[in-house]
Amino acid sequence: MHKPAGLSLLLRDSRSSASFQSHGSRLRSSQSSTLQTQLSVFQSLLLQFSKTHAKDIRSHPEFRTEFARMCQALGVDPLASTGSKKGSSLWAEMLGEEVGGWYFGVAVRVVEVCRATRGENGGLISVAEVTARLNSAKGQGEMVTEDDVLRAVGSLKPLGEGFRTLELGRLMMIRSVPKELGGDQRVVMEAIQVLGFVTHSMLLDNLRWDEARVKTVIDDLLSDSLVWVDEQAQETEYWTPAFISKT
């Protein structure tokens, strides 16, 4: 028969466990310090790179997109982060006020497009359409990409929930009014994106909803000006200009 573990064995095991924990803590602390040092070096190189290639970043959309991705990989969001100077962004600090001002200028122009089209789409517009409108505007300088527009909208977060992006079906959309889309509203909007329009009977037959549910969601979309009505067909059709270029 084995003798029960004595007190000395239990104490020895306890000391061993404490020693392992202490060693593990020192190892984690050392690794964390090493990673922080490496990250600081990378960020310093990123700053040097941005100053050297500021003109390319400003002028070439693809180059600018890759630079922004590099920043995010290193834990730096140039639009959301603030620089060492009060009130400055990292874009302005790293690339100069001209580039920083240009990027925030994109955000201002996105807001203008959203507001100008709100009467048509109820405040829901695709990122692709906003990008196309910005690039076709008179006096447009450097071309902007969908990535630029997405980052510009992201920079508006401090202003509240008035502007945000959301994925709806196959498209990235910009919502320029605070109200959220409900679950049923999303389903109907995605159906319109695929089919071009919906009718009461289409929703009843395909979604197996009852009449009251269909009427409620359509009325909600109409009250938010997210869908338009076509009464010329045999049955009233509901569609939205937000998807018209895709359908």
C-alpha positions as CSV (number, residue, x, y, z in Angstrom):
1,M,0.0,0.0,0.0
2,H,1.2,3.5,-0.8
3,K,1.6,5.8,2.1
4,P,-0.4,9.0,2.0
5,A,1.4,12.1,0.8
6,G,3.1,13.8,3.7
7,L,3.1,17.5,4.6
8,S,6.6,17.9,3.3
9,L,5.6,16.6,-0.1
10,L,2.7,18.9,-0.3
11,L,4.8,21.9,0.6
12,R,7.4,20.9,-2.0
13,D,4.7,20.7,-4.7
14,S,3.4,24.0,-3.6
15,R,6.8,25.7,-3.9
16,S,7.4,24.1,-7.3
17,S,4.0,25.4,-8.5
18,A,4.8,28.9,-7.2
19,S,8.2,28.8,-8.9
20,F,6.7,27.8,-12.3
21,Q,4.1,30.6,-12.0
22,S,6.8,33.1,-11.2
23,H,9.0,32.0,-14.1
24,G,6.0,32.1,-16.4
25,S,5.2,35.7,-15.3
26,R,8.8,36.8,-15.9
27,L,8.8,35.1,-19.3
28,R,5.5,36.8,-20.3
29,S,6.8,40.2,-19.1
30,S,10.1,39.7,-21.1
31,Q,8.2,38.7,-24.3
32,S,5.8,41.7,-23.9
33,S,8.7,44.1,-23.5
34,T,10.4,42.6,-26.6
35,L,7.3,42.9,-28.7
36,Q,6.7,46.5,-27.5
37,T,10.3,47.3,-28.6
38,Q,9.8,45.7,-32.0
39,L,6.5,47.5,-32.5
40,S,8.1,50.8,-31.6
41,V,10.8,50.1,-34.2
42,F,8.2,49.2,-36.9
43,Q,6.2,52.3,-36.1
44,S,9.3,54.5,-36.4
45,L,10.1,52.9,-39.7
46,L,6.5,53.4,-40.8
47,L,6.8,57.1,-40.0
48,Q,10.0,57.4,-42.0
49,F,8.4,55.5,-44.9
50,S,5.4,57.8,-44.8
51,K,7.5,60.9,-45.0
52,T,9.6,59.5,-47.9
53,H,6.6,58.4,-49.9
54,A,4.1,61.1,-48.9
55,K,3.6,62.2,-52.5
56,D,2.8,58.6,-53.7
57,I,0.5,58.0,-50.8
58,R,-1.5,61.2,-51.7
59,S,-1.5,60.6,-55.4
60,H,-2.0,56.9,-55.9
61,P,-5.2,55.3,-54.5
62,E,-3.7,51.7,-54.5
63,F,-0.5,52.8,-52.8
64,R,-2.6,54.7,-50.2
65,T,-4.8,51.7,-49.5
66,E,-1.8,49.4,-48.9
67,F,-0.2,52.0,-46.7
68,A,-3.4,52.2,-44.6
69,R,-3.4,48.4,-44.3
70,M,0.3,48.5,-43.1
71,C,-0.7,51.0,-40.5
72,Q,-3.5,48.9,-39.2
73,A,-1.3,45.8,-39.1
74,L,1.0,47.7,-36.7
75,G,-1.9,48.9,-34.6
76,V,-2.0,52.4,-36.0
77,D,-5.2,53.9,-37.4
78,P,-4.1,57.1,-39.0
79,L,-7.6,58.6,-39.2
80,A,-8.9,57.6,-35.8
81,S,-5.7,58.1,-33.8
82,T,-4.4,61.4,-32.7
83,G,-0.9,62.7,-33.2
84,S,1.5,64.1,-30.6
85,K,0.2,67.6,-31.3
86,K,-3.2,68.5,-29.7
87,G,-6.0,68.2,-32.2
88,S,-3.8,66.7,-35.0
89,S,-4.3,63.3,-36.7
90,L,-1.6,60.9,-37.5
91,W,-2.3,61.5,-41.2
92,A,-1.6,65.2,-40.7
93,E,1.5,64.6,-38.5
94,M,3.1,61.9,-40.7
95,L,2.2,63.1,-44.1
96,G,1.7,66.9,-43.6
97,E,-1.3,69.0,-43.2
98,E,-2.0,68.8,-46.9
99,V,-2.6,65.0,-46.9
100,G,-4.4,65.0,-43.6
101,G,-6.7,67.8,-44.8
102,W,-7.2,65.9,-48.1
103,Y,-8.4,62.8,-46.3
104,F,-10.8,64.6,-44.0
105,G,-11.9,66.5,-47.1
106,V,-13.1,63.2,-48.5
107,A,-15.2,62.7,-45.4
108,V,-16.8,66.1,-45.9
109,R,-17.6,65.3,-49.5
110,V,-19.1,61.9,-48.5
111,V,-21.4,63.7,-46.1
112,E,-22.4,66.1,-48.8
113,V,-23.3,63.2,-51.2
114,C,-25.2,61.4,-48.5
115,R,-27.3,64.5,-47.7
116,A,-27.9,65.4,-51.3
117,T,-29.3,62.0,-52.1
118,R,-31.2,61.4,-48.9
119,G,-34.5,62.4,-50.5
120,E,-34.0,59.7,-53.1
121,N,-32.8,56.8,-50.9
122,G,-33.9,57.6,-47.4
123,G,-30.3,57.9,-46.2
124,L,-29.1,54.5,-47.5
125,I,-26.5,54.6,-50.3
126,S,-23.9,52.2,-51.6
127,V,-20.2,52.9,-51.1
128,A,-19.7,52.2,-54.8
129,E,-22.2,54.9,-55.8
130,V,-20.7,57.4,-53.4
131,T,-17.2,56.7,-54.8
132,A,-18.5,57.1,-58.4
133,R,-20.2,60.4,-57.6
134,L,-17.0,61.7,-55.9
135,N,-14.8,60.8,-58.9
136,S,-17.3,62.2,-61.4
137,A,-17.7,65.6,-59.6
138,K,-16.3,68.7,-61.4
139,G,-13.0,69.9,-60.1
140,Q,-12.1,66.4,-58.7
141,G,-8.4,66.1,-58.2
142,E,-7.0,62.7,-57.0
143,M,-9.2,59.8,-57.6
144,V,-10.7,58.2,-54.5
145,T,-11.4,54.5,-53.9
146,E,-14.1,52.6,-52.0
147,D,-11.4,52.0,-49.4
148,D,-10.9,55.7,-49.0
149,V,-14.6,56.3,-48.6
150,L,-14.9,53.5,-46.0
151,R,-12.0,55.0,-44.0
152,A,-13.5,58.5,-44.4
153,V,-16.8,57.3,-43.0
154,G,-14.9,55.6,-40.1
155,S,-13.3,58.9,-39.3
156,L,-16.8,60.3,-38.6
157,K,-17.5,58.0,-35.6
158,P,-16.7,60.7,-33.1
159,L,-19.6,62.7,-34.4
160,G,-22.0,59.9,-33.3
161,E,-24.2,57.4,-35.0
162,G,-25.3,59.7,-37.9
163,F,-22.9,58.1,-40.4
164,R,-21.9,54.4,-40.4
165,T,-21.3,51.6,-42.9
166,L,-23.1,48.3,-43.0
167,E,-23.0,45.2,-45.2
168,L,-26.3,44.5,-46.9
169,G,-26.4,41.5,-49.1
170,R,-23.5,41.8,-51.5
171,L,-23.0,45.5,-51.0
172,M,-21.3,47.8,-48.5
173,M,-23.7,50.6,-47.7
174,I,-23.5,54.0,-45.9
175,R,-26.4,54.8,-43.5
176,S,-26.6,58.5,-43.0
177,V,-29.5,58.6,-40.5
178,P,-29.2,57.2,-36.9
179,K,-32.1,54.7,-37.2
180,E,-31.0,51.1,-37.5
181,L,-32.4,48.6,-40.0
182,G,-34.5,45.9,-38.2
183,G,-34.1,42.2,-39.0
184,D,-37.2,42.1,-41.3
185,Q,-36.2,45.3,-43.0
186,R,-32.8,43.8,-43.8
187,V,-34.4,40.7,-45.3
188,V,-36.7,42.7,-47.6
189,M,-33.9,45.1,-48.7
190,E,-31.7,42.1,-49.5
191,A,-34.5,40.6,-51.5
192,I,-34.9,43.9,-53.4
193,Q,-31.2,43.9,-54.1
194,V,-31.4,40.4,-55.7
195,L,-34.8,40.7,-57.5
196,G,-35.0,44.4,-58.2
197,F,-38.3,44.8,-56.4
198,V,-40.7,43.0,-54.1
199,T,-44.5,42.7,-53.8
200,H,-46.7,41.6,-50.9
201,S,-47.4,38.3,-52.6
202,M,-43.7,37.6,-53.2
203,L,-42.9,38.1,-49.5
204,L,-45.9,36.0,-48.5
205,D,-45.1,33.1,-50.7
206,N,-41.3,33.0,-50.3
207,L,-40.8,34.1,-46.7
208,R,-43.9,32.4,-45.3
209,W,-44.7,35.6,-43.4
210,D,-48.3,36.4,-42.5
211,E,-50.1,39.4,-44.0
212,A,-49.7,41.6,-40.9
213,R,-45.9,41.1,-40.8
214,V,-45.5,41.9,-44.5
215,K,-47.6,45.0,-44.2
216,T,-45.7,46.2,-41.1
217,V,-42.2,45.9,-42.6
218,I,-43.3,47.5,-45.9
219,D,-44.9,50.4,-44.0
220,D,-41.8,50.8,-41.9
221,L,-39.6,51.0,-45.0
222,L,-42.0,53.5,-46.7
223,S,-42.0,55.7,-43.6
224,D,-38.2,55.8,-43.6
225,S,-38.3,56.6,-47.4
226,L,-36.1,53.5,-48.0
227,V,-38.4,52.1,-50.7
228,W,-40.4,53.6,-53.6
229,V,-43.8,52.5,-54.8
230,D,-44.7,51.5,-58.4
231,E,-48.5,51.2,-58.8
232,Q,-48.4,50.8,-62.6
233,A,-47.8,47.0,-62.4
234,Q,-50.6,44.5,-61.9
235,E,-49.6,44.3,-58.2
236,T,-47.9,47.2,-56.4
237,E,-44.1,46.8,-56.5
238,Y,-41.6,48.2,-54.0
239,W,-38.1,49.0,-55.0
240,T,-35.2,51.3,-54.0
241,P,-32.9,53.6,-56.0
242,A,-30.0,52.4,-53.8
243,F,-29.8,49.3,-55.8
244,I,-31.0,50.5,-59.2
245,S,-27.5,50.5,-60.8
246,K,-26.9,46.9,-59.7
247,T,-30.3,45.6,-60.9
